[in-house]
């Protein structure tokens, strides 16, 4: 399998690779380019109409080529939308660009959240293996002590068997952790464009979350205004407003200008100039106006609903993060030292015959459990950060 350098697992470097190389995000950027091109299409004049009219055709000797009839009219007609209609069409198309841009930002946020979680899962699997290796060393020492006491008739053979059983359980768990690490590596490699089986070096630390609280306060201050969800919702409202104004102005006529040179035989004898106006008298425009107004109200209501959901979910995620942070402090600063003290006491008691082997095993389990609980609490914080990032597009 291919091997990656240490730099390839640096979280900041992985983020840069993800942004530069992920095909889904690249596809979204192409959609933005397409939407920008559509703005030019929306604001362009309609294509002109060119007509050739053959006049005074001789019925006895009909000839249908210009110059061979009584006269030939060449008409060029151009329709000019008035009353700012082209600008409003451009506003509708520009709003679509903003929506597509927000969609690309949202996609990138989701991909970054996936990377953060895969990175955390790889860290957990690797740290779990380290913890189990350290506990295995401890169990083997406990097994040797149990064998020595059994040889001297001070302990039962069952103590030795229990120590071996505990080691077997940990060895089986090691294989599970290796599988989880391989799965996390495959996810990371896929996100950053590396071959799936590329072996990544150990993760030494989880991404910093020092800015989580500040990011949440900024979200509240802006009322979600810079998040992809709200940017898209506000752009949608702007587009719907332009569409409603455009529907209202469809009641106003457009101008058509026509210029016609008249050919008689092989010479242009005269010119004609034509002006025309559309006559909006049919009821389709009333329906268009009513539809545009209803869609605008829909867009505003959905924006308000999205804002409520955004702020509520962000607050829930922050609560999860704070709870996990406090749990980690308790596990690492209180439970783990207490468990280590309990194990030392149980080990001394077992050596002197004051406690049985089950008590020693249970004390060992408490140490391992405290370390794993602290690790799990750290990962819960990363999960909350990933959810916040996916929700808001903001990196905590």
C-alpha positions as CSV (number, residue, x, y, z in Angstrom):
1,X,0.0,0.0,0.0
2,X,1.1,3.6,-0.7
3,X,2.4,5.6,2.2
4,X,1.5,9.2,2.9
5,X,3.9,11.7,4.4
6,X,3.4,13.3,7.8
7,X,2.3,16.5,6.1
8,X,-0.5,14.8,4.3
9,X,-2.3,14.1,7.7
10,X,-2.0,17.6,9.0
11,X,-5.6,18.8,9.3
12,X,-5.0,22.2,7.7
13,X,-3.3,20.5,4.7
14,X,-6.1,18.0,4.3
15,X,-8.6,20.9,4.3
16,X,-6.6,22.6,1.5
17,X,-6.6,19.4,-0.5
18,X,-10.2,18.8,0.0
19,X,-11.1,22.3,-1.3
20,X,-8.8,22.0,-4.3
21,X,-9.5,18.5,-5.4
22,X,-12.9,17.1,-4.5
23,X,-14.9,16.5,-7.7
24,X,-18.3,17.3,-6.0
25,X,-17.2,20.8,-5.0
26,X,-15.6,21.2,-8.4
27,X,-18.9,20.4,-10.1
28,X,-20.7,23.0,-7.9
29,X,-18.1,25.6,-9.0
30,X,-18.9,24.8,-12.7
31,X,-22.6,25.2,-11.9
32,X,-21.7,28.7,-10.6
33,X,-19.9,29.5,-13.9
34,X,-23.0,28.3,-15.8
35,X,-25.3,30.5,-13.7
36,X,-23.0,33.5,-14.3
37,X,-23.2,32.9,-18.0
38,X,-27.0,32.8,-17.7
39,X,-27.0,36.4,-16.5
40,X,-25.6,37.5,-19.8
41,X,-28.3,35.5,-21.6
42,X,-31.1,37.0,-19.4
43,X,-30.0,40.6,-20.1
44,X,-29.3,40.2,-23.8
45,X,-31.7,41.6,-26.4
46,X,-34.0,39.2,-28.2
47,X,-32.7,37.9,-31.5
48,X,-33.8,40.1,-34.4
49,X,-36.1,39.0,-37.1
50,X,-35.2,39.2,-40.8
51,X,-37.8,38.8,-43.5
52,X,-37.6,38.9,-47.3
53,X,-40.8,39.7,-49.1
54,X,-41.2,39.2,-52.9
55,X,-43.8,41.6,-54.2
56,X,-45.8,41.8,-57.5
57,X,-44.9,38.3,-58.7
58,X,-45.8,37.7,-62.4
59,X,-48.4,35.0,-62.5
60,X,-47.7,34.1,-66.1
61,X,-43.9,33.9,-65.6
62,X,-43.3,33.5,-61.9
63,X,-39.7,34.0,-60.8
64,X,-38.9,33.9,-57.1
65,X,-35.5,35.5,-56.9
66,X,-34.8,39.0,-55.5
67,X,-34.7,41.5,-58.3
68,X,-36.8,39.3,-60.6
69,X,-40.2,40.4,-59.1
70,X,-41.9,43.8,-59.1
71,X,-40.1,44.6,-55.9
72,X,-38.3,43.0,-53.0
73,X,-38.6,44.0,-49.3
74,X,-35.8,43.2,-46.9
75,X,-37.0,43.7,-43.4
76,X,-34.9,43.8,-40.2
77,X,-37.0,43.9,-37.0
78,X,-35.7,44.2,-33.4
79,X,-37.8,44.0,-30.3
80,X,-36.6,46.2,-27.4
81,X,-38.0,45.4,-23.9
82,X,-38.8,48.6,-22.1
83,X,-39.4,49.7,-18.5
84,X,-36.3,48.0,-17.1
85,X,-37.4,44.4,-17.9
86,X,-34.0,43.3,-19.0
87,X,-32.5,44.6,-15.8
88,X,-35.1,42.7,-13.8
89,X,-34.4,39.5,-15.7
90,X,-30.7,40.0,-14.9
91,X,-31.6,40.4,-11.2
92,X,-33.5,37.1,-11.3
93,X,-30.4,35.4,-12.9
94,X,-28.0,37.1,-10.5
95,X,-30.0,35.8,-7.6
96,X,-29.6,32.3,-9.0
97,X,-25.8,32.8,-9.1
98,X,-25.9,33.7,-5.3
99,X,-28.1,30.6,-4.7
100,X,-25.6,28.3,-6.6
101,X,-22.7,29.9,-4.7
102,X,-24.3,29.3,-1.4
103,X,-25.0,25.7,-2.5
104,X,-21.3,25.3,-3.3
105,X,-20.4,26.7,0.1
106,X,-22.8,24.3,1.8
107,X,-21.4,21.4,-0.1
108,X,-17.9,22.3,1.0
109,X,-19.0,22.7,4.6
110,X,-20.6,19.2,4.5
111,X,-17.3,17.8,3.0
112,X,-15.3,19.5,5.7
113,X,-17.6,18.1,8.4
114,X,-17.1,14.6,6.9
115,X,-13.3,15.1,7.0
116,X,-13.4,16.3,10.6
117,X,-15.3,13.2,11.7
118,X,-13.2,10.8,9.8
119,X,-10.1,12.5,11.2
120,X,-11.5,12.2,14.7
121,X,-12.5,8.5,14.1
122,X,-9.0,7.7,13.0
123,X,-7.6,9.4,16.1
124,X,-9.9,7.4,18.3
125,X,-9.0,4.1,16.7
126,X,-5.3,4.8,16.9
127,X,-5.4,6.1,20.5
128,X,-7.6,3.2,21.5
129,X,-5.0,0.8,20.2
130,X,-2.3,2.6,22.2
131,X,-4.4,2.4,25.4
132,X,-5.1,-1.3,24.8
133,X,-1.4,-2.0,24.2
134,X,-0.6,-0.2,27.5
135,X,-3.3,-2.2,29.3
136,X,-2.0,-5.4,27.8
137,X,1.4,-4.7,29.3
138,X,-0.3,-4.2,32.6
139,X,-2.3,-7.5,32.3
140,X,0.8,-9.5,31.4
141,X,2.4,-8.1,34.6
142,X,-0.7,-9.1,36.5
143,X,-0.6,-12.6,35.0
144,X,3.0,-13.0,36.0
145,X,2.2,-12.0,39.6
146,X,-0.8,-14.4,39.6
147,X,1.4,-17.2,38.4
148,X,4.0,-16.5,41.0
149,X,1.4,-16.5,43.8
150,X,-0.2,-19.6,42.4
151,X,3.2,-21.4,42.3
152,X,3.6,-20.4,46.0
153,X,0.2,-21.6,46.9
154,X,-1.0,-18.1,47.7
155,X,-3.6,-17.8,44.8
156,X,-5.9,-20.0,42.7
157,X,-5.1,-21.0,39.2
158,X,-8.3,-19.2,38.2
159,X,-6.5,-15.9,38.7
160,X,-4.1,-16.8,35.9
161,X,-6.9,-17.8,33.6
162,X,-8.8,-14.6,34.3
163,X,-5.7,-12.5,33.4
164,X,-5.3,-14.5,30.1
165,X,-9.0,-14.0,29.3
166,X,-8.8,-10.3,29.8
167,X,-5.9,-10.2,27.3
168,X,-7.8,-12.2,24.8
169,X,-10.7,-9.7,25.0
170,X,-8.3,-6.8,24.4
171,X,-6.6,-8.6,21.5
172,X,-10.0,-9.1,19.8
173,X,-10.8,-5.4,20.4
174,X,-7.5,-4.4,18.8
175,X,-8.6,-6.1,15.6
176,X,-11.9,-4.1,15.7
177,X,-10.0,-0.9,16.2
178,X,-7.6,-1.7,13.3
179,X,-10.7,-2.1,11.1
180,X,-12.1,1.2,12.2
181,X,-8.8,2.9,11.5
182,X,-8.7,1.5,8.0
183,X,-12.3,2.6,7.4
184,X,-11.5,6.1,8.6
185,X,-8.3,6.2,6.4
186,X,-10.3,5.2,3.4
187,X,-12.8,8.0,4.0
188,X,-10.0,10.6,4.4
189,X,-8.2,9.4,1.3
190,X,-11.4,9.6,-0.8
191,X,-12.0,13.2,0.4
192,X,-8.5,14.4,-0.4
193,X,-8.0,12.5,-3.6
194,X,-5.5,9.9,-2.5
195,X,-5.7,6.2,-3.4
196,X,-8.1,4.4,-1.0
197,X,-5.5,2.1,0.6
198,X,-2.9,4.9,1.3
199,X,-1.6,4.3,4.8
200,X,-1.7,7.5,6.8
201,X,0.7,8.2,9.7
202,X,-0.6,8.5,13.2
203,X,-2.8,11.4,14.2
204,X,-1.1,13.2,17.0
205,X,-3.9,15.6,18.0
206,X,-7.5,16.5,17.2
207,X,-8.3,19.8,15.5
208,X,-8.5,22.8,17.8
209,X,-12.0,23.9,18.9
210,X,-10.8,27.1,20.6
211,X,-13.0,29.2,18.3
212,X,-16.3,27.3,18.8
213,X,-17.8,29.7,21.3
214,X,-16.8,32.7,19.3
215,X,-18.3,31.2,16.1
216,X,-21.6,30.6,17.9
217,X,-21.7,34.2,19.2
218,X,-20.9,35.5,15.7
219,X,-23.8,33.4,14.3
220,X,-26.2,34.9,16.9
221,X,-24.9,38.4,16.2
222,X,-25.5,38.1,12.5
223,X,-28.7,36.2,12.9
224,X,-27.4,33.6,10.5
225,X,-26.9,36.1,7.8
226,X,-23.6,34.7,6.4
227,X,-24.5,31.0,6.6
228,X,-25.1,29.3,3.2
229,X,-28.7,28.5,4.2
230,X,-29.5,32.1,4.9
231,X,-27.5,33.5,2.0
232,X,-29.5,31.2,-0.3
233,X,-32.8,32.1,1.3
234,X,-32.1,35.9,1.0
235,X,-31.0,35.5,-2.6
236,X,-34.1,33.6,-3.3
237,X,-36.2,36.4,-1.9
238,X,-34.3,38.9,-4.0
239,X,-34.9,36.8,-7.1
240,X,-38.6,36.5,-6.3
241,X,-39.0,40.2,-5.7
242,X,-37.4,40.8,-9.1
243,X,-39.7,38.2,-10.7
244,X,-42.7,39.9,-9.2
245,X,-41.7,43.3,-10.5
246,X,-41.1,41.8,-13.9
247,X,-44.5,40.2,-13.9
248,X,-46.0,43.6,-13.0
249,X,-44.1,45.3,-15.9
250,X,-45.3,42.7,-18.4
251,X,-48.5,44.9,-18.5
252,X,-46.3,47.6,-20.2
253,X,-45.8,47.3,-23.9
254,X,-42.5,46.6,-25.6
255,X,-41.1,48.4,-28.6
256,X,-40.4,46.8,-32.0
257,X,-38.4,48.7,-34.6
258,X,-38.2,47.6,-38.2
259,X,-36.2,48.9,-41.1
260,X,-37.0,47.8,-44.7
261,X,-35.0,48.7,-47.8
262,X,-37.1,48.2,-51.0
263,X,-35.4,46.7,-54.1
264,X,-36.9,47.3,-57.6
265,X,-35.0,45.3,-60.2
266,X,-31.4,45.6,-59.1
267,X,-31.6,49.0,-57.3
268,X,-32.8,50.0,-53.9
269,X,-35.4,52.6,-54.6
270,X,-36.7,53.4,-51.1
271,X,-36.6,52.7,-47.4
272,X,-39.4,52.0,-44.9
273,X,-39.3,52.5,-41.2
274,X,-41.7,50.7,-38.8
275,X,-42.5,51.1,-35.1
276,X,-44.7,48.6,-33.3
277,X,-45.8,48.0,-29.7
278,X,-47.0,44.8,-28.0
279,X,-50.5,45.0,-26.6
280,X,-50.8,43.1,-23.3
281,X,-54.5,42.5,-23.2
282,X,-54.8,38.8,-22.4
283,X,-55.2,37.5,-18.9
284,X,-52.0,35.4,-18.7
285,X,-50.2,38.3,-17.1
286,X,-52.6,38.4,-14.2
287,X,-51.8,34.8,-13.5
288,X,-48.1,35.4,-13.8
289,X,-48.3,38.3,-11.3
290,X,-50.4,36.3,-8.8
291,X,-47.9,33.4,-9.0
292,X,-44.9,35.7,-8.6
293,X,-46.5,37.4,-5.5
294,X,-47.3,34.0,-3.9
295,X,-43.8,32.7,-4.6
296,X,-42.3,35.8,-2.9
297,X,-44.4,35.3,0.2
298,X,-43.4,31.6,0.2
299,X,-39.7,32.5,0.0
300,X,-40.0,34.9,2.9
301,X,-41.8,32.4,5.1
302,X,-39.3,29.7,4.3
303,X,-36.4,32.1,5.1
304,X,-38.0,32.8,8.5
305,X,-38.5,29.1,9.2
306,X,-34.9,28.3,8.1
307,X,-33.6,31.0,10.5
308,X,-35.5,29.6,13.4
309,X,-34.3,26.1,12.7
310,X,-30.7,27.2,12.2
311,X,-30.5,29.1,15.5
312,X,-32.3,26.4,17.4
313,X,-30.1,23.6,16.0
314,X,-26.9,25.6,16.5
315,X,-27.8,26.1,20.2
316,X,-28.5,22.4,20.6
317,X,-25.1,21.6,19.1
318,X,-23.3,24.1,21.3
319,X,-25.0,22.5,24.4
320,X,-23.7,19.1,23.2
321,X,-20.3,20.5,22.8
322,X,-20.3,22.1,26.3
323,X,-21.6,18.9,28.0
324,X,-18.9,16.8,26.2
325,X,-16.2,19.3,27.2
326,X,-17.2,19.1,30.9
327,X,-17.4,15.3,30.7
328,X,-13.8,15.2,29.4
329,X,-12.6,17.3,32.2
330,X,-14.2,15.0,34.8
331,X,-13.0,11.8,33.2
332,X,-9.4,13.1,32.7
333,X,-8.9,15.2,35.8
334,X,-11.0,13.3,38.4
335,X,-12.0,9.8,37.3
336,X,-8.7,8.7,35.8
337,X,-6.5,9.8,38.8
338,X,-9.0,8.1,41.1
339,X,-8.9,4.9,39.1
340,X,-5.1,4.8,39.0
341,X,-5.0,5.3,42.8
342,X,-7.6,2.5,43.2
343,X,-5.5,0.2,41.0
344,X,-2.3,0.8,43.0
345,X,-4.2,0.1,46.2
346,X,-5.8,-3.1,44.8
347,X,-2.4,-4.2,43.4
348,X,-0.7,-3.8,46.8
349,X,-3.7,-5.5,48.5
350,X,-3.5,-8.4,46.1
351,X,0.2,-8.8,46.8
352,X,-0.4,-9.0,50.5
353,X,-3.5,-11.2,50.1
354,X,-5.9,-8.6,51.4
355,X,-8.0,-8.4,48.1
356,X,-8.9,-11.0,45.5
357,X,-7.9,-11.0,41.9
358,X,-11.4,-10.0,40.8
359,X,-10.9,-6.7,42.6
360,X,-7.6,-6.1,40.9
361,X,-9.1,-6.9,37.4
362,X,-12.0,-4.5,38.1
363,X,-9.5,-1.8,39.1
364,X,-7.6,-2.3,35.8
365,X,-10.9,-2.1,33.9
366,X,-11.7,1.2,35.6
367,X,-8.4,2.8,34.4
368,X,-9.0,1.7,30.9
369,X,-12.7,2.8,31.0
370,X,-11.7,6.2,32.3
371,X,-9.2,6.8,29.5
372,X,-11.7,5.6,26.9
373,X,-14.5,7.8,28.3
374,X,-12.2,10.8,28.1
375,X,-11.4,9.9,24.5
376,X,-15.0,9.5,23.6
377,X,-15.9,12.9,25.2
378,X,-13.2,14.5,23.1
379,X,-14.7,13.0,19.9
380,X,-18.2,14.1,20.9
381,X,-16.8,17.6,20.9
382,X,-15.5,17.1,17.4
383,X,-18.8,15.6,16.3
384,X,-20.6,18.7,17.6
385,X,-18.1,20.9,15.8
386,X,-18.7,19.0,12.6
387,X,-22.5,19.4,12.9
388,X,-22.0,23.1,13.6
389,X,-19.8,23.5,10.5
390,X,-22.2,21.5,8.3
391,X,-25.1,23.6,9.6
392,X,-23.5,27.1,9.4
393,X,-20.5,26.7,7.0
394,X,-18.4,28.3,9.8
395,X,-15.3,26.5,11.0
396,X,-15.1,26.5,14.8
